[in-house]
Amino acid sequence: MAWLNKSQFIHTTPGPKSVENQSAKQHLQDTVIAMSHLMKTVARSFSTACTRHGPVKVVTIIGSGLMGSGIAQVAASTGHDVVLVDQTGDILSKAMASMQKSLSRVAKKKFAEDPKGGEAFVAATMGRISTETDSSAAVKNADLVVEAIVENLAVKQELFSALDKSAPKHTIFTSNTSSLPIQDIAVATDRQDRFGGLHFFNPVPMMKLLEVIRIPSTSDETFNTLLEFGKAVKKTTVQCKDTPGFIVNRLLVPYMMEAVRLAERGDASPRDIDTAMKLGAGYPMGPFELTDYVGLDTCKFILDGWHAKYPENPLFNPSPRLNKLVSEGKLGAKTGEGFYKYDKK
Ligand SMILES: NC(=O)c1ccc[n+]([C@@H]2O[C@H](COP(=O)([O-])OP(=O)(O)OC[C@H]3O[C@@H](n4cnc5c(N)ncnc54)[C@H](O)[C@@H]3O)[C@@H](O)[C@H]2O)c1
């Protein structure tokens, strides 16, 4: 049926007046029915567009620490059903409390004029998160698994090998690892075409970037689903192959270590290097401030892993100064001392 408005239709209907009126009435009725059908279709497709997240509806997140709880929060607040897994109920309760707190802060800003709406947003988001200590049971309905457990290859492999046996065939597996090759984790499974990396940044609810990583066996369908998921959780995605540190850490870690080496050689002091990079390069933090913020132990762990795997690359050489500070327990801001001293209130 042609798309006519009421006045157009009546004025263009031919024939004697009564027949004209009857026919006009009938056509008008048809038009109204067609319109209502069309409006329903439009409304339906609009609401699907608003909540659509490709085939990913249920996300199982393993590890409820700093990263896992952040990922759970953003996934749930964008309409996904989330199953959050950790080793004990106690750890999970703490994670739930920290997400509730974080969401309340978000709601305060987002619903500044509508506190009731804010409360409903927090309740609806928390209502989409369930918890589980049995990771095999937790993946039974998963479309996507995001692993955010301890940065240890053997532990990650053991986990994925077990999950591979209990997750449905279609489930895509991903790791949020910062420094381990995705390929080395994926070999523990028989679903390497449905395996990739989703590298979120800390704090997850605030940081807009998501690095989406593919290994040679990742299928296009899997990779596109991961990119779609990234969009659905409202992150800006960048694509990268399975190279050490992906994009951000591959540039950042050698940069921080070059700064340490510059100071180690006595060419400049940490304070002056930080000042130079902030005022000369426009960086918000200097490399020593950044290393202290990230944690010297984390930097050493990443560097040692890369050095062991790529001993010929001088950018990944260990640093005696970094090693000494770590051995003394001076791990940065979190311990009160790293390259700088911090007030521990
Ligand atoms: N912290 C960061 O800034 C950051 C940024 C990007 C990526 N990552 C990566 O994310 C991952 C997690 O880092 P995090 O900082 O959240 O660590 P975290 O220590 O805060 O949390 C890890 C959680 O995993 C749990 N866990 C350990 N083994 C488990 C298992 N077998 N099953 C279930 N839960 C288990 C621990 O109990 C803990 O709660 C690591 O691979 C890390 O490299 C960290």
Ligand as a Chemical Component Dictionary entry (heavy atoms), coordinates in Angstrom:
data_LIG
# 
_chem_comp.id                   LIG 
_chem_comp.type                 NON-POLYMER 
_chem_comp.pdbx_formal_charge   0 
_chem_comp.three_letter_code    LIG 
# 
loop_
_chem_comp_atom.comp_id 
_chem_comp_atom.atom_id 
_chem_comp_atom.alt_atom_id 
_chem_comp_atom.type_symbol 
_chem_comp_atom.charge 
_chem_comp_atom.model_Cartn_x 
_chem_comp_atom.model_Cartn_y 
_chem_comp_atom.model_Cartn_z 
_chem_comp_atom.pdbx_ordinal 
LIG N1  N1  N 0  45.731 -3.920  36.565 1  
LIG C1  C1  C 0  45.829 -3.360  35.369 2  
LIG O1  O1  O 0  46.074 -2.151  35.227 3  
LIG C2  C2  C 0  45.579 -4.198  34.141 4  
LIG C3  C3  C 0  45.295 -3.563  32.933 5  
LIG C4  C4  C 0  45.016 -4.340  31.806 6  
LIG C5  C5  C 0  45.066 -5.726  31.904 7  
LIG N2  N2  N 1  45.368 -6.317  33.080 8  
LIG C6  C6  C 0  45.373 -7.798  33.132 9  
LIG O2  O2  O 0  44.146 -8.226  33.696 10 
LIG C7  C7  C 0  44.340 -9.434  34.436 11 
LIG C8  C8  C 0  43.847 -9.227  35.860 12 
LIG O3  O3  O 0  44.535 -8.153  36.444 13 
LIG P1  P1  P 0  43.976 -7.416  37.763 14 
LIG O4  O4  O 0  44.804 -6.214  37.924 15 
LIG O5  O5  O -1 42.492 -7.306  37.698 16 
LIG O6  O6  O 0  44.355 -8.495  38.875 17 
LIG P2  P2  P 0  43.750 -8.642  40.358 18 
LIG O7  O7  O 0  44.803 -9.293  41.164 19 
LIG O8  O8  O 0  43.151 -7.378  40.835 20 
LIG O9  O9  O 0  42.524 -9.685  40.143 21 
LIG C9  C9  C 0  42.699 -11.012 39.756 22 
LIG C10 C10 C 0  41.530 -11.810 40.325 23 
LIG O10 O10 O 0  41.547 -13.109 39.753 24 
LIG C11 C11 C 0  41.201 -14.050 40.756 25 
LIG N3  N3  N 0  41.697 -15.359 40.324 26 
LIG C12 C12 C 0  42.977 -15.788 40.262 27 
LIG N4  N4  N 0  43.007 -17.045 39.776 28 
LIG C13 C13 C 0  41.711 -17.402 39.501 29 
LIG C14 C14 C 0  41.081 -18.567 38.979 30 
LIG N5  N5  N 0  41.800 -19.636 38.611 31 
LIG N6  N6  N 0  39.739 -18.564 38.825 32 
LIG C15 C15 C 0  39.007 -17.501 39.188 33 
LIG N7  N7  N 0  39.547 -16.360 39.683 34 
LIG C16 C16 C 0  40.875 -16.331 39.843 35 
LIG C17 C17 C 0  41.852 -13.512 42.015 36 
LIG O11 O11 O 0  41.242 -14.037 43.180 37 
LIG C18 C18 C 0  41.626 -12.005 41.843 38 
LIG O12 O12 O 0  40.414 -11.591 42.446 39 
LIG C19 C19 C 0  45.830 -9.777  34.313 40 
LIG O13 O13 O 0  45.996 -10.673 33.253 41 
LIG C20 C20 C 0  46.477 -8.422  33.978 42 
LIG O14 O14 O 0  47.650 -8.558  33.229 43 
LIG C21 C21 C 0  45.617 -5.598  34.206 44 
# 
loop_
_chem_comp_bond.comp_id 
_chem_comp_bond.atom_id_1 
_chem_comp_bond.atom_id_2 
_chem_comp_bond.value_order 
_chem_comp_bond.pdbx_ordinal 
LIG N1  C1  SING 1  
LIG C1  O1  DOUB 2  
LIG C1  C2  SING 3  
LIG C2  C3  SING 4  
LIG C2  C21 DOUB 5  
LIG C3  C4  DOUB 6  
LIG C4  C5  SING 7  
LIG C5  N2  DOUB 8  
LIG N2  C6  SING 9  
LIG N2  C21 SING 10 
LIG C6  O2  SING 11 
LIG C6  C20 SING 12 
LIG O2  C7  SING 13 
LIG C7  C8  SING 14 
LIG C7  C19 SING 15 
LIG C8  O3  SING 16 
LIG O3  P1  SING 17 
LIG P1  O4  DOUB 18 
LIG P1  O5  SING 19 
LIG P1  O6  SING 20 
LIG O6  P2  SING 21 
LIG P2  O7  DOUB 22 
LIG P2  O8  SING 23 
LIG P2  O9  SING 24 
LIG O9  C9  SING 25 
LIG C9  C10 SING 26 
LIG C10 O10 SING 27 
LIG C10 C18 SING 28 
LIG O10 C11 SING 29 
LIG C11 N3  SING 30 
LIG C11 C17 SING 31 
LIG N3  C12 SING 32 
LIG N3  C16 SING 33 
LIG C12 N4  DOUB 34 
LIG N4  C13 SING 35 
LIG C13 C14 SING 36 
LIG C13 C16 DOUB 37 
LIG C14 N5  SING 38 
LIG C14 N6  DOUB 39 
LIG N6  C15 SING 40 
LIG C15 N7  DOUB 41 
LIG N7  C16 SING 42 
LIG C17 O11 SING 43 
LIG C17 C18 SING 44 
LIG C18 O12 SING 45 
LIG C19 O13 SING 46 
LIG C19 C20 SING 47 
LIG C20 O14 SING 48 
# 
